[in-house]
């Protein structure tokens, strides 16, 4: 019997060094490790404890190619506009380089995990839509943190799902299951490191917007 897997990285270290890693090696990722990451994803909360998750682990290159085409068709529009809007922002342009690299090599990525929810996505009222996705994103964040702790590269993307109809066809999903988020997984080409974020006092408001007593120099 296989030994159980345990990830030993401290939670705070995983959270402080987690970032979107899009350039991935083609080296294989064991099924046991992928299943362990999804097992940890299942520990997340969900609306009314409905636990309506379904995960499609995509290894078949033909299926990845279909998702790649969906991703690329939307990215061509997004990247063109994004490069023009951010033409003077070198950091943003480097990020777009990574996004485009991932798109160009999508079908070479070892594993693509598609997070889904049972039940049709509601369209109205807006709070119902918000509540619906609130049942999958905590699970996907668990998956991302677990991937970081395991040393895997990962990033949450949604462009392959711009058409849920076409995504359902690619994944052979029934109408009762909705694809919600995509996480390409693999061993990173680069290295993880500390992320750059604003000081917490710049984004925390007390009691009302604009009241920032926790900012630098605040009294």
Backbone as CSV, one residue per row, in Angstrom:
resi,resn,N_x,N_y,N_z,CA_x,CA_y,CA_z,C_x,C_y,C_z
1,UNK,0.850,-1.194,0.000,0.000,0.000,0.000,0.886,1.246,0.000
2,UNK,0.565,2.232,-0.844,1.380,3.426,-0.960,1.312,4.255,0.316
3,UNK,2.435,4.870,0.654,2.475,5.741,1.818,1.633,6.996,1.553
4,UNK,0.900,7.492,2.566,0.121,8.710,2.358,1.036,9.913,2.125
5,UNK,0.569,10.857,1.323,1.334,12.060,1.042,1.008,13.143,2.065
6,UNK,2.038,13.869,2.473,1.847,15.010,3.354,2.720,16.151,2.848
7,UNK,2.175,17.344,2.838,2.922,18.526,2.425,3.380,19.255,3.686
8,UNK,4.668,19.453,3.809,5.228,19.968,5.065,5.506,21.464,5.056
9,UNK,5.333,22.159,3.924,5.612,23.594,3.890,4.662,24.343,4.813
10,UNK,5.173,25.227,5.668,4.276,26.030,6.523,3.290,26.828,5.672
11,UNK,2.068,26.948,6.169,1.021,27.638,5.414,1.432,29.065,5.066
12,UNK,2.011,29.784,6.020,2.362,31.175,5.751,3.421,31.280,4.658
13,UNK,4.371,30.366,4.633,5.375,30.388,3.573,4.721,30.157,2.209
14,UNK,3.794,29.199,2.146,3.101,28.940,0.883,2.322,30.169,0.426
15,UNK,1.666,30.852,1.361,0.863,32.020,1.013,1.737,33.202,0.599
16,UNK,2.873,33.370,1.262,3.742,34.506,0.959,4.519,34.340,-0.343
17,UNK,4.705,33.118,-0.778,5.501,32.885,-1.988,4.680,32.365,-3.158
18,UNK,3.371,32.224,-2.964,2.511,31.770,-4.067,2.414,32.864,-5.125
19,UNK,2.554,32.490,-6.359,2.349,33.404,-7.476,1.900,32.592,-8.676
20,UNK,1.373,33.262,-9.675,0.983,32.571,-10.906,2.242,32.133,-11.648
21,UNK,2.390,30.832,-11.837,3.512,30.269,-12.585,2.950,29.682,-13.868
22,UNK,3.323,30.271,-14.998,2.743,29.866,-16.282,3.717,29.107,-17.171
23,UNK,5.001,29.334,-17.005,5.996,28.608,-17.796,6.320,27.302,-17.078
24,UNK,5.895,26.199,-17.662,5.995,24.893,-17.013,6.776,23.908,-17.876
25,UNK,7.468,23.004,-17.208,8.187,21.938,-17.901,7.194,20.884,-18.389
26,UNK,7.644,20.051,-19.295,6.807,18.960,-19.800,6.951,17.692,-18.957
27,UNK,7.801,17.731,-17.928,8.007,16.560,-17.070,6.683,16.098,-16.469
28,UNK,6.464,14.793,-16.360,5.176,14.299,-15.851,4.964,14.614,-14.371
29,UNK,3.701,14.670,-14.008,3.296,14.855,-12.608,2.492,13.619,-12.215
30,UNK,2.890,12.955,-11.145,2.253,11.703,-10.742,0.767,11.889,-10.435
31,UNK,-0.024,10.894,-10.804,-1.452,10.911,-10.474,-1.676,11.031,-8.972
32,UNK,-0.862,10.335,-8.192,-1.044,10.353,-6.740,-0.921,11.761,-6.185
33,UNK,0.021,12.531,-6.718,0.202,13.903,-6.253,-0.969,14.779,-6.681
34,UNK,-1.412,14.637,-7.920,-2.549,15.428,-8.397,-3.797,15.125,-7.566
35,UNK,-4.028,13.856,-7.291,-5.199,13.484,-6.497,-5.089,14.019,-5.073
36,UNK,-3.872,14.073,-4.539,-3.684,14.625,-3.195,-4.008,16.114,-3.176
37,UNK,-3.588,16.825,-4.203,-3.909,18.250,-4.276,-5.421,18.468,-4.337
38,UNK,-6.108,17.642,-5.118,-7.560,17.779,-5.219,-8.234,17.377,-3.911
39,UNK,-7.669,16.385,-3.241,-8.209,16.015,-1.925,-8.149,17.207,-0.972
40,UNK,-7.047,17.956,-1.005,-6.936,19.146,-0.162,-7.888,20.243,-0.634
41,UNK,-8.107,20.326,-1.937,-9.076,21.292,-2.457,-10.473,21.020,-1.901
42,UNK,-10.780,19.749,-1.704,-12.107,19.364,-1.202,-12.340,19.763,0.252
43,UNK,-11.286,20.175,0.944,-11.438,20.586,2.340,-11.976,22.008,2.463
44,UNK,-12.239,22.650,1.354,-12.709,24.037,1.374,-14.195,24.104,1.728
45,UNK,-14.661,25.279,2.170,-16.100,25.454,2.400,-16.842,25.624,1.080
46,UNK,-18.156,25.429,1.136,-19.015,25.653,-0.029,-20.370,26.146,0.456
47,UNK,-21.100,26.796,-0.435,-22.392,27.375,-0.065,-23.327,26.293,0.466
48,UNK,-23.879,26.549,1.640,-24.800,25.604,2.296,-24.186,24.208,2.446
49,UNK,-22.853,24.159,2.461,-22.126,22.881,2.539,-22.591,21.922,1.447
50,UNK,-22.887,22.489,0.263,-23.400,21.680,-0.833,-22.385,20.715,-1.427
51,UNK,-21.080,21.070,-1.327,-20.010,20.198,-1.818,-20.280,19.707,-3.249
52,UNK,-20.621,20.655,-4.111,-21.001,20.286,-5.470,-19.853,20.259,-6.459
53,UNK,-18.651,20.000,-5.989,-17.481,20.061,-6.877,-17.378,18.838,-7.778
54,UNK,-16.829,19.062,-8.938,-16.359,18.006,-9.839,-15.050,18.513,-10.449
55,UNK,-14.068,17.643,-10.577,-12.774,18.042,-11.132,-12.437,17.150,-12.322
56,UNK,-12.135,17.773,-13.439,-11.700,17.042,-14.625,-10.181,17.186,-14.721
57,UNK,-9.460,16.076,-14.603,-8.007,16.065,-14.745,-7.701,15.724,-16.202
58,UNK,-7.187,16.692,-16.922,-6.964,16.525,-18.367,-5.491,16.215,-18.622
59,UNK,-5.247,15.023,-19.172,-3.901,14.632,-19.589,-3.841,14.387,-21.105
60,UNK,-4.958,14.027,-21.694,-5.023,13.733,-23.120,-4.674,14.988,-23.930
61,UNK,-3.662,14.858,-24.776,-3.183,16.029,-25.511,-4.239,16.574,-26.466
62,UNK,-5.073,15.721,-27.013,-6.116,16.188,-27.924,-7.138,17.047,-27.188
63,UNK,-7.482,16.656,-25.975,-8.429,17.451,-25.181,-7.783,18.778,-24.786
64,UNK,-6.504,18.714,-24.388,-5.801,19.961,-24.056,-5.731,20.886,-25.268
65,UNK,-5.573,20.304,-26.443,-5.513,21.123,-27.663,-6.830,21.840,-27.905
66,UNK,-7.942,21.195,-27.606,-9.241,21.845,-27.777,-9.398,23.004,-26.793
67,UNK,-8.965,22.783,-25.558,-8.994,23.872,-24.583,-8.026,24.980,-24.997
68,UNK,-6.880,24.584,-25.563,-5.895,25.569,-26.021,-6.483,26.473,-27.094
69,UNK,-7.257,25.906,-28.000,-7.865,26.718,-29.057,-8.869,27.713,-28.471
70,UNK,-9.639,27.272,-27.495,-10.568,28.186,-26.841,-9.808,29.300,-26.131
71,UNK,-8.756,28.916,-25.426,-7.938,29.888,-24.711,-7.319,30.890,-25.689
72,UNK,-6.758,30.383,-26.773,-6.066,31.244,-27.720,-6.982,32.206,-28.439
73,UNK,-8.185,31.775,-28.758,-9.102,32.646,-29.494,-9.474,33.881,-28.677
74,UNK,-9.637,33.706,-27.362,-9.939,34.849,-26.510,-8.687,35.658,-26.202
75,UNK,-7.558,34.973,-26.028,-6.324,35.664,-25.671,-5.862,36.614,-26.775
76,UNK,-6.080,36.234,-28.015,-5.644,37.109,-29.106,-6.294,38.492,-28.997
77,UNK,-7.553,38.518,-28.606,-8.240,39.791,-28.413,-7.718,40.490,-27.163
78,UNK,-7.643,39.745,-26.074,-7.224,40.311,-24.789,-5.795,40.837,-24.844
79,UNK,-4.874,40.047,-25.397,-3.468,40.420,-25.402,-3.208,41.634,-26.279
80,UNK,-3.892,41.701,-27.417,-3.706,42.851,-28.288,-4.108,44.146,-27.609
81,UNK,-5.277,44.127,-26.973,-5.741,45.322,-26.246,-4.839,45.600,-25.059
82,UNK,-4.471,44.516,-24.321,-3.647,44.674,-23.130,-2.278,45.249,-23.435
83,UNK,-1.665,44.790,-24.512,-0.335,45.312,-24.869,-0.397,46.791,-25.248
84,UNK,-1.466,47.180,-25.904,-1.582,48.598,-26.254,-1.814,49.451,-25.010
85,UNK,-2.709,49.022,-24.137,-3.014,49.795,-22.937,-1.818,49.874,-21.995
86,UNK,-0.990,48.807,-21.966,0.123,48.747,-21.013,1.476,48.871,-21.716
87,UNK,1.480,49.531,-22.854,2.691,49.579,-23.673,3.865,50.248,-22.971
88,UNK,3.600,51.069,-21.952,4.670,51.742,-21.219,4.922,51.118,-19.851
89,UNK,4.328,49.973,-19.597,4.459,49.291,-18.298,5.218,47.983,-18.512
90,UNK,6.533,48.016,-18.280,7.378,46.852,-18.560,6.954,45.641,-17.740
91,UNK,6.540,45.848,-16.512,6.148,44.727,-15.652,4.906,44.026,-16.202
92,UNK,3.924,44.807,-16.618,2.713,44.218,-17.181,3.003,43.492,-18.490
93,UNK,3.909,44.032,-19.277,4.263,43.390,-20.543,4.961,42.058,-20.309
94,UNK,5.780,41.973,-19.255,6.414,40.685,-18.914,5.359,39.665,-18.506
95,UNK,4.339,40.133,-17.783,3.246,39.238,-17.396,2.513,38.723,-18.625
96,UNK,2.273,39.603,-19.589,1.611,39.188,-20.825,2.483,38.215,-21.617
97,UNK,3.791,38.399,-21.564,4.689,37.441,-22.215,4.464,36.037,-21.652
98,UNK,4.341,35.948,-20.319,4.132,34.648,-19.678,2.775,34.064,-20.045
99,UNK,1.759,34.909,-20.095,0.417,34.455,-20.471,0.436,33.900,-21.896
100,UNK,1.115,34.596,-22.788,1.173,34.147,-24.182,2.023,32.890,-24.328
101,UNK,3.068,32.760,-23.513,3.876,31.533,-23.537,3.004,30.343,-23.127
102,UNK,2.232,30.517,-22.070,1.354,29.437,-21.611,0.363,29.049,-22.696
103,UNK,-0.202,30.037,-23.368,-1.169,29.755,-24.431,-0.520,28.989,-25.576
104,UNK,0.707,29.373,-25.938,1.396,28.733,-27.056,1.798,27.295,-26.743
105,UNK,1.970,26.973,-25.460,2.433,25.643,-25.058,1.366,24.892,-24.265
106,UNK,0.116,25.320,-24.395,-0.942,24.787,-23.539,-1.056,23.263,-23.625
107,UNK,-0.986,22.730,-24.834,-1.188,21.283,-24.977,0.036,20.475,-24.537
108,UNK,1.150,21.150,-24.200,2.341,20.468,-23.698,2.371,20.405,-22.173
109,UNK,1.496,21.167,-21.517,1.462,21.191,-20.055,1.028,19.814,-19.548
110,UNK,1.720,19.260,-18.559,1.445,17.879,-18.140,0.010,17.622,-17.689
111,UNK,-0.535,18.528,-16.892,-1.864,18.310,-16.317,-2.641,19.617,-16.342
112,UNK,-3.882,19.546,-16.741,-4.785,20.690,-16.649,-5.986,20.250,-15.819
113,UNK,-6.213,20.943,-14.715,-7.332,20.613,-13.826,-8.452,21.628,-14.049
114,UNK,-9.624,21.137,-14.376,-10.785,22.005,-14.583,-11.734,21.822,-13.409
115,UNK,-11.926,22.883,-12.652,-12.854,22.851,-11.526,-14.267,23.146,-11.987
116,UNK,-15.193,22.284,-11.625,-16.585,22.410,-12.066,-17.515,22.359,-10.861
117,UNK,-18.738,22.783,-11.098,-19.794,22.666,-10.091,-20.996,21.952,-10.681
118,UNK,-21.586,21.080,-9.892,-22.833,20.465,-10.311,-23.939,21.509,-10.258
119,UNK,-24.798,21.474,-11.247,-25.886,22.433,-11.319,-25.595,23.521,-12.324
120,UNK,-26.632,24.013,-13.002,-26.489,25.075,-13.989,-26.184,26.399,-13.292
121,UNK,-25.348,27.191,-13.917,-25.021,28.508,-13.380,-26.246,29.409,-13.456
122,UNK,-26.630,30.060,-12.356,-27.760,30.996,-12.420,-27.345,32.279,-13.124
123,UNK,-28.289,32.968,-13.692,-28.031,34.236,-14.362,-28.604,35.425,-13.606
124,UNK,-29.564,35.172,-12.717,-30.232,36.250,-12.000,-30.839,35.677,-10.721
125,UNK,-30.825,36.458,-9.641,-30.252,37.787,-9.456,-28.732,37.739,-9.316
126,UNK,-28.041,38.883,-9.384,-26.587,38.894,-9.302,-26.031,38.186,-8.074
127,UNK,-26.715,38.291,-6.940,-26.213,37.636,-5.730,-26.178,36.119,-5.895
128,UNK,-27.077,35.579,-6.699,-27.081,34.131,-6.929,-25.856,33.709,-7.732
129,UNK,-25.456,34.553,-8.693,-24.255,34.267,-9.478,-23.030,34.312,-8.586
130,UNK,-22.954,35.344,-7.731,-21.840,35.478,-6.801,-21.758,34.277,-5.875
131,UNK,-22.889,33.876,-5.337,-22.913,32.741,-4.413,-22.507,31.452,-5.114
132,UNK,-22.890,31.312,-6.364,-22.560,30.107,-7.117,-21.040,29.940,-7.215
133,UNK,-20.356,30.986,-7.678,-18.905,30.886,-7.845,-18.178,30.850,-6.503
134,UNK,-18.810,31.365,-5.454,-18.188,31.305,-4.125,-18.032,29.875,-3.632
135,UNK,-18.697,28.927,-4.289,-18.577,27.526,-3.889,-17.398,26.824,-4.558
136,UNK,-16.802,27.435,-5.600,-15.691,26.772,-6.281,-14.363,27.463,-6.036
137,UNK,-14.356,28.781,-5.874,-13.067,29.473,-5.773,-12.289,29.166,-4.497
138,UNK,-12.931,28.949,-3.342,-12.130,28.495,-2.194,-11.422,27.165,-2.465
139,UNK,-12.090,26.261,-3.169,-11.460,24.983,-3.510,-10.280,25.183,-4.445
140,UNK,-10.426,26.087,-5.410,-9.332,26.340,-6.342,-8.151,27.002,-5.642
141,UNK,-8.422,27.870,-4.667,-7.322,28.474,-3.911,-6.609,27.422,-3.066
142,UNK,-7.368,26.506,-2.474,-6.731,25.387,-1.767,-5.815,24.616,-2.715
143,UNK,-6.296,24.382,-3.927,-5.506,23.655,-4.921,-4.225,24.411,-5.255
144,UNK,-4.321,25.725,-5.422,-3.149,26.526,-5.749,-2.127,26.520,-4.608
145,UNK,-2.603,26.651,-3.376,-1.690,26.638,-2.236,-1.041,25.271,-2.068
146,UNK,-1.816,24.219,-2.279,-1.255,22.870,-2.180,-0.217,22.639,-3.269
147,UNK,-0.484,23.146,-4.477,0.489,23.026,-5.554,1.771,23.750,-5.199
148,UNK,1.654,24.939,-4.624,2.850,25.679,-4.202,3.638,24.886,-3.167
149,UNK,2.941,24.309,-2.188,3.620,23.547,-1.140,4.314,22.315,-1.699
150,UNK,3.788,21.784,-2.799,4.390,20.603,-3.427,5.496,20.976,-4.408
151,UNK,5.704,22.283,-4.629,6.730,22.719,-5.567,6.277,22.771,-7.006
152,UNK,4.990,22.613,-7.246,4.449,22.674,-8.599,4.116,24.112,-8.986
153,UNK,4.188,24.386,-10.263,3.733,25.665,-10.774,2.269,25.581,-11.160
154,UNK,1.533,26.665,-10.932,0.102,26.667,-11.219,-0.381,28.096,-11.374
155,UNK,-1.496,28.257,-12.054,-2.153,29.557,-12.191,-3.616,29.306,-12.515
156,UNK,-4.483,30.084,-11.912,-5.912,29.963,-12.211,-6.234,30.831,-13.413
157,UNK,-6.861,30.235,-14.432,-7.264,30.967,-15.622,-8.715,30.628,-15.956
158,UNK,-9.332,31.489,-16.761,-10.732,31.257,-17.147,-10.968,31.418,-18.647
159,UNK,-9.974,31.903,-19.391,-10.192,32.143,-20.823,-10.614,30.903,-21.600
160,UNK,-10.143,29.690,-21.253,-10.627,28.521,-21.993,-12.120,28.278,-21.815
161,UNK,-12.733,28.986,-20.860,-14.145,28.762,-20.557,-15.018,29.916,-21.037
162,UNK,-14.492,30.752,-21.957,-15.302,31.883,-22.413,-16.607,31.401,-23.027
163,UNK,-16.586,30.206,-23.596,-17.829,29.576,-24.055,-18.019,28.296,-23.261
164,UNK,-18.931,28.309,-22.307,-19.166,27.087,-21.538,-19.726,25.980,-22.425
165,UNK,-20.425,26.362,-23.503,-20.936,25.362,-24.434,-19.788,24.592,-25.079
166,UNK,-18.791,25.313,-25.626,-17.669,24.669,-26.286,-16.774,23.936,-25.288
167,UNK,-16.633,24.506,-24.095,-15.838,23.829,-23.068,-16.512,22.525,-22.645
168,UNK,-17.838,22.546,-22.531,-18.563,21.313,-22.195,-18.332,20.245,-23.273
169,UNK,-18.367,20.664,-24.521,-18.143,19.703,-25.612,-16.739,19.122,-25.544
170,UNK,-15.749,19.969,-25.268,-14.365,19.495,-25.210,-14.165,18.485,-24.089
171,UNK,-14.866,18.706,-22.971,-14.687,17.871,-21.782,-15.773,16.798,-21.634
172,UNK,-16.719,16.764,-22.565,-17.833,15.811,-22.510,-18.643,15.969,-21.219
173,UNK,-18.855,17.205,-20.826,-19.600,17.465,-19.598,-21.100,17.408,-19.848
174,UNK,-21.857,16.859,-18.922,-23.323,16.935,-19.043,-23.792,18.353,-18.734
175,UNK,-25.010,18.657,-19.127,-25.554,19.990,-18.873,-25.676,20.280,-17.386
176,UNK,-25.681,19.252,-16.570,-25.825,19.437,-15.127,-24.511,19.785,-14.438
177,UNK,-23.417,19.901,-15.191,-22.111,20.247,-14.625,-21.559,21.448,-15.383
178,UNK,-21.156,22.484,-14.649,-20.669,23.723,-15.250,-19.179,23.900,-14.990
179,UNK,-18.358,24.081,-16.037,-16.939,24.359,-15.831,-16.760,25.795,-15.330
180,UNK,-15.906,25.980,-14.321,-15.796,27.287,-13.674,-14.386,27.864,-13.655
181,UNK,-13.365,27.022,-13.604,-12.001,27.522,-13.484,-11.033,26.460,-13.994
182,UNK,-9.903,26.914,-14.511,-8.895,26.021,-15.084,-7.555,26.290,-14.418
183,UNK,-6.868,25.222,-14.009,-5.533,25.353,-13.403,-4.559,24.431,-14.135
184,UNK,-3.712,24.983,-15.012,-2.623,24.189,-15.591,-1.569,23.923,-14.518
185,UNK,-1.110,22.679,-14.448,-0.165,22.248,-13.404,1.077,21.634,-14.029
186,UNK,2.226,21.918,-13.434,3.458,21.285,-13.878,4.627,21.771,-13.053
187,UNK,5.779,21.198,-13.288,6.981,21.635,-12.583,7.459,22.931,-13.215
188,UNK,7.736,23.957,-12.410,8.044,25.281,-12.961,9.398,25.345,-13.648
189,UNK,9.463,26.136,-14.708,10.739,26.412,-15.360,11.570,27.395,-14.536
190,UNK,10.889,28.315,-13.872,11.572,29.295,-13.037,11.480,28.932,-11.569
191,UNK,11.636,29.948,-10.729,11.604,29.724,-9.291,10.517,30.562,-8.640
192,UNK,9.987,30.041,-7.545,9.084,30.841,-6.733,9.895,31.870,-5.963
193,UNK,9.240,32.881,-5.459,9.902,33.879,-4.639,8.873,34.788,-4.012
194,UNK,9.325,35.695,-3.153,8.388,36.620,-2.499,7.632,37.441,-3.533
195,UNK,6.390,37.691,-3.264,5.569,38.498,-4.162,5.583,39.954,-3.714
196,UNK,5.306,40.848,-4.639,5.247,42.277,-4.340,3.792,42.692,-4.197
197,UNK,3.450,43.197,-3.039,2.076,43.629,-2.765,2.106,44.961,-2.037
198,UNK,1.030,45.733,-2.099,1.002,47.009,-1.373,0.958,46.765,0.134
199,UNK,1.413,47.734,0.923,1.273,47.610,2.380,-0.196,47.440,2.756
200,UNK,-0.434,46.621,3.754,-1.817,46.313,4.123,-2.598,47.561,4.493
201,UNK,-1.923,48.541,5.075,-2.618,49.761,5.471,-3.169,50.570,4.319
202,UNK,-2.662,50.323,3.101,-3.166,51.046,1.938,-4.498,50.513,1.438
203,UNK,-4.851,49.305,1.813,-6.075,48.700,1.276,-7.108,48.389,2.356
204,UNK,-6.799,48.724,3.608,-7.728,48.459,4.708,-8.381,49.771,5.137
205,UNK,-9.698,49.762,5.173,-10.490,50.915,5.591,-11.267,50.526,6.842
206,UNK,-11.349,51.424,7.806,-12.045,51.125,9.056,-13.412,51.790,9.081
207,UNK,-14.439,50.973,9.127,-15.830,51.418,9.266,-16.413,52.085,8.016
208,UNK,-15.606,52.824,7.285,-16.105,53.479,6.075,-14.947,53.627,5.098
209,UNK,-15.267,53.696,3.815,-14.232,53.828,2.794,-13.494,55.155,2.959
210,UNK,-12.173,55.086,2.867,-11.350,56.287,2.971,-10.771,56.514,4.339
211,UNK,-11.297,55.836,5.356,-10.754,55.953,6.713,-9.676,54.893,6.880
212,UNK,-8.409,55.308,6.825,-7.291,54.373,6.804,-6.365,54.605,8.004
213,UNK,-6.791,54.216,9.178,-5.951,54.447,10.363,-4.739,53.536,10.451
214,UNK,-4.690,52.501,9.594,-3.585,51.549,9.674,-2.478,51.847,8.660
215,UNK,-2.624,52.931,7.901,-1.624,53.287,6.912,-0.350,53.823,7.533
216,UNK,0.702,53.856,6.736,1.975,54.375,7.210,1.831,55.838,7.582
217,UNK,2.246,56.168,8.791,2.175,57.551,9.243,0.821,57.939,9.789
218,UNK,-0.147,57.011,9.760,-1.481,57.336,10.280,-1.443,57.442,11.805
219,UNK,-2.324,58.256,12.334,-2.415,58.427,13.780,-3.798,57.994,14.268
